């Protein structure tokens, strides 16, 4: 394969990877975490292809030297765009992780704040001393505030 052909393939893979990462960021921002799972296989495949093609280009510098300047610029732009997309993706992942951590902290606090003996037992009677130790139900409510 010629250097121009290889660079063209790298640009195409980079473009597909950028699109995928933008979808990931959108899913993270909108809280659709479950939608990320189907993207992971494609992402791994694209990253693998990207790394393999870059390694080939690095291992054969003569391929790159024959590439037209316009195509070189396009590759450099694509790689810079990918770097920015990786940064956005990382920030979105960190934000999603922080939201999950805060939600779990809120659940733990709400559970700890519940006074023992409040609520109802399985029989419908008021819970209290008659409830088996360690088996009291805790009622919590979640809302959108975090």
C-alpha positions, 0 to 999 in steps of 0.5 A: 500500500502506498503512503497516501493510501495508508494516510487516507485509511488512518484519516478514515479510521480517525473520522469514524473514531471521532464520530463514535466518541462524540456519541459516547459523550452525548450518551454520558451527558444525557445519562444514557449509560446503557447505550455505551455498551454496544459502542465498546466493540466498535471502539476497540476495533477502531482503536486497534486499527488506528494503532496498527496503521500508525505503527506501520506509518512509523515503522516505514518513514519512507511511506510518509515522505511520499505523501502530498502536503495537503494529505499530511495536513489533513492527517495532522488535523484529524489527529488533533481533533482526535486528541480533543475528542479524547479529552472531551470523552475523559471529562464526560466519563469523569463527570458521569463517575462523579454523578454516580458517586454523589448519588451513592453518597446521597443514598448512603446518607438517606439510609443512615438518617432514617431513624430505626423503628420508622416505617412498617414491618412485612405484616403491615404493623408499625416497625419497631422492637418487634422487627428482627434485628438487622432486617429492617427495610429502609425507604428512600426517595431519589430526585434529580438534584445532585 
